Amino acid sequence: MASEKEKAERFKRVAEGRTNKIIDQIRLLGNCANRSNYEYSDEDIKKIFSAIENELKVTKAKYQSKAQNKKFEL
């Protein structure tokens, strides 16, 4: 079974890589803002950012719920 240190190191490695991938993809999405290459409506933009923000809320709640749902122990 993996030790706490190994788990923490694995989390850091995996989380950093995934976070950097997400940041890269957000930057690529930003390239679509160039109106000389793309046409979009305000409603399109609202849908995109609503979906992203919703998914961020869901994911953030996964981290926060562990602390909130912790049972009392002696």
Beta strands, then each sheet from edge to edge (+ up, - down):
end
